[in-house]
Amino acid sequence: MGIKTTLIENLDGSLTNVSKQDDKELKHIVDGNEKLKFDTRHHKYTGDSSFHHRVARIPLVLVEQMIRDGVWNDQERMRAWLNDPDNAPFRTTKGKV
């Protein structure tokens, strides 16, 4: 994967982790997600209330940002993020979560 992580020292002495992901890798994830939305051969959709299927593939740089923003471990905020039309490229299923 094309991820580069750098630690930056802030003025107060604390450290900030900065990650960058290659644009080609992001495009690969988004293109792959689009194909998965229509591929039911390996990822059989079992209904919105079931937790037995993949609903998204999210690049690590976004996961890190979501952790910092408190979205990753909050089920309601995560659901809202996944259902936001701006984040549709990261969804691997149609419909809502």
C-alpha positions, 0 to 999 in steps of 0.5 A: 500500500502506498501510505506514508506516515510522519510524526510531527512535533508540535510547538507544545511538545506533543506529537501529531501523526500525519499520514498520506496515501497515494492517489492511485491507491485511493482510486483503486479502492473507489473503483473496486468498491464500485465493482463490489456494489454489483458483484453478489457472487462472493458478497451475498447481501443478507439484508440491512439488519444483518452483520454478515456482509461487507458494507464499505472499504475505507482507506486507512488515512480516512480511518485515522481521521475518523478515529481522531474525530470520534466517528470510528467507535460511535455506531450512530456517527459511523452509520451517518458517515456511511449513509452520507452521499459524499461518502458513497464511493467507499460503500460496497453495497447499495441502500442504507446502513 
